[in-house]
Amino acid sequence: MRWAALPVALTASLLPLCISAAQVPWSQPTTASTTLVDVLGADPDYVSLLKLLQRSRLIPTLNRLEASTIFAPTNDAVKRYADKDSLWKSILEDDSFVVTDNIQERLRQQLFYHLLNYTLPSTSSFSGVQTHDTLHYPSLGLQPPSREPPPNPPWMPVPGGSLGGKPQRIRVASDDASVRVGVDAFGRGGANWVKKAVDASNGVVIGIDTLLDPPSNLAQTIEEQPSVSYFNKILGPEAVTKLNSTANITLFLPVDEAWDALDPYERLYLESEFAADDLRRIVNMHAVIEDDVKWSDSFQSGLSVTTLDGTKLKIVPSDSQTKVGDADLVQPDIYASNGVLHLVSSLLIPPNALQLTPEKYLLALNCTTFVSMLHSVELTSLINDTDPEYTILAPTDDIFSVLGDSDLPERGSEELKKLLQYHFIPGRWTPKRLENGTLLETELVEQGLGGGRQVLSVDVAPEDPKKKRSKSINFAGAGVIGEPVRVNNSIIYFISRPLTPPVDPLETALPYLDLSSFLAAVLSSSKADLLRTRPRTTLLIPHNEAFKRLGLLVSNHLLSPSAKQDLENVLLHHTLDSIEYATELAKGQHTYGTLEGTDVSFDTTKNGTMYVGASGGWTGLKAEIIPRNWLTRTGVIHEVSDILIPRSVEITIGKLVRAAKGNTMISLVNKAGFDWVLNGTAPPEGTKWADQTLENPGWTLLCPSDDAFKNINLTQLYADENAMKEIVEQHLIPVPSSPSDVRLDDNKNKDKPFYNDRPLVFDDSTYSTLRSVLSVYGDLFFQKREEGGYVVGIKGARGTEGDEDYARVVGWGRSTTGGGVGGVIQIDRLLVPYHPKWWVEYGAPTAAGSVGILIICGFFYGVRILWQRDTTEATYEPVGGFGRDDDED
């Protein structure tokens, strides 16, 4: 209530700050006079109004008016208005709200509508409805406040505007019951006069219970009149623009009943909203634009006005009924900001003025909704010109009545224009010319296609007499209903639903749940917008199973935050920098560039299967192409069976170990001097590995997770370099590289030649580790478990319970370094190098030696016994003894 207490002297003292001396042509009120501002300030019911006057800088204006009238809304009236208008609420309640010039001008113009430049006489001196001129001079656009020096005082209304230089009018009605301000021509409505008029030295203050709204433009005024709802219904955007942008309009508008004189088909034509030219003529036949506005008090006997269409309208007033042409004047003087509206009883147009043309042929085919949409986006040339050849795909009104159009773009929007252009195919495509799988260019020119025409797919199912199935045609998934209709050079197919142009690639793939993993990867990267908007691209999307086939560790690596660049390069490697439909891909061998920068190669086998090979990855990495021809705003989408890895992505063993959560293993490898294995580089010069000639450039590292070391004393282990080396060497397998290296250890995948994500063959296989050259217990063997999965153990080892000598295979990943062979196998337990007990290590050789010695001793003992036996047996001597013959000789 602080505004109510504002002293009159303070208000007067502020006036020199608001205006300059040069802007004061009128005499200042004396300090002893009681002005309109004093009256408002003295009444607590006008606190809100006074604040509005001050914020709009109209206090000097009120002080300079002489013999004026202000219709003063009370605080309650202002509050009710502010409750439904946030701008007014801010002006009233927020002192920090900055009232800019345009807001001040809007506020001033509304307050001017409450001011008369003369003192209203006492209500006892008149009855009925009186018309008065306010100080509100409306204009077509909100004008900035005048900053010119006198003769105009500050913020005084300037004659001119959109009513032929006249101010806006207001009516005051008086009867025995009440006095009302702002009523219509019949004295209805308006604001009640609720407070006694208070005289001031320069006018009178009249309290009213409603804040008055100045009349709006003609288009808005027509919308607010229920008796002309039909005209408002058919009023097109062009007519609305004209009614809003033209000054000094006198409009004679027929009431709803007048339109019943038209033929129903003519009304259907008008209601379809494609009769812009005819609607323009109708408006022009009922509109008069001259230098002044023709209010009803200007009607004189024999007055003749000329409409914009050139028709002469004779106005004949009388006490009983005023005639406008052949129509009766039903309601005069409905005020508007740029003219006046008079309601008449009948149409002011000659008979048969509306002619249906052949260009509206679709209307006769029950496609009025489709035609109205075309008119809303100014595509009438596609249906009004009979020379070009078009294939028109038109949904009937019945389709729209069933499906509705709530899912369609807004009328007149650019999106709707594109949608409708997608229904027009250049050329006359008869059913005989259509083939299954054909892609036809449409009238839709898509920026995402580099300015090329968007295509739609055609599906044709031939006639099958045995199955009693007739030939069926689908355009972009919408079925054709009935027989096509030939119209001049064009042909019309009636389709089962409106066609929606292709959207961006990510939105196109979104409904396919089997592609969700790739989409999630795209959305998690910074390349999502690029893949959505890059013109002329072909996206190769792998299905979800491809991530599993890639190997758990490779997938984990690519989806990890640290591998953002690798992931983005993989995504871009799946995006061709050209549009390649299925027919192009099937033409033998091709090489196409990608957004990643390297090429992918396509090949088609004799049986028609298509494969695509990556520029990088490991040996034999390729994927099968499933040509989908999913059309997008920027090109097309095809499906692939596997993920393609480009040359720019190096998947090292170190990256895979991190993906396996093997940080402890990384520390062991680094401390043991095998960091070059993690990096995928050659052994450092001077090491024993650099001096050896290795035929196997790849390595496979068995990686226990960090949890596998929870029972290991890492401090003690890190202090023992030999123990660390033994552990690393036990887990490091040299991988042979061979051109015929195909890793198929699962029979169910043998028909998939690109299924090679494993660094090693797992089924019943034995591999030598770096420890194998030092110990007979260095080899590792893999075995498939009956319940599924694989285990790996130290060959020949016999632990206390066997727990420390084998581990379960949890996952794997293949590296792209080292010739594209090798990788990481994640296991759940550390394989502790096996050192047998002395009786285990030496018992067998000792026993074997002892047994051998015993066998040898037994052999010689047996020989000795046999020898002894030969020397003790009986013998026979010849007669004469041995050697007699010799003696004789």
Buried (B, 14 or more C-beta within 10 A) or exposed (E): EEBBEBEBEEBBEEBEEEBEEEBBEEEEBEEEEBBBBBBBBEBEBBBBBBBBBBBBBBBBBBBBBEEBBBBBBBBEBBBBBBEEEEEBBBBBEEEEBEBEEEBBBBBBBBBBBBBBBBBBEEBEEBEEBBBBBBBBBBBBEEBEBBEEEBEBBBBBBEEBBBBBBBBBBBBBBBEEEEBBBBBBBEBEEBBBBBBEBBEBBBBBBBBBBBBBEBBBBBBBBBBEBEBBEBBBEBBBBEBBEBBBEBBBBBBBBBBBEBBEEBEEEBBEBBBBBBBBEBBBBBBBBBBBBEEEBBBBEEBEEEBEBEBBBEBEBEBBBEEEEBBBBEBBBBBBBBBBBBBBBBBBBBBBBEEEEBEBEEBBBBBEBBBBBBBBBBBBBEBBEBBBEEEBBBBBBBBBBEBBEEBEBEEBBEBEEEEBBBBBBBBBBBBBBEEEEBEEEBBBBBBBEBEBBEEBBBBBBBBBEEEEEEEEEEEEBBBBEBBBEEEBBEBBEBBBBBBBBBBBBBBBBBEBBEEBEBBEBBBEBBEEBEBBEBBBBBBBBBBBBBBBEBBEBBBBBBBBBBBBEEBBEBBBBBBBBBBBBEBBBBEBBBEEEBEBEBBBBBBBBBBBEEEEEBBBBBBBBBBBBBBBBBBBBBBBBBBBBBBBBBBBBBBBBBBBBBBBBBBBBBEBBBBBBBBBBBBBBBBBEEBEEEEEBEEEEEEBBBBBBBBBBBEBBEEBEEEEBEEEEEBBBBBBBBBBBBBEBEEEBBBBBBEEBEEBEBBBBBBBBBEEBEBEBBBBEEBEBBBBBBBBEEEEEBBBBBBBBEBEEEEBBBBEBBBBBBBBBBBBBBBBBBBEBBBBBBEBEEEEEEEEEEEEEEEEEEEEEEEEEEEEEEEEEEEEEEEEEEEEEEEEEEEEE
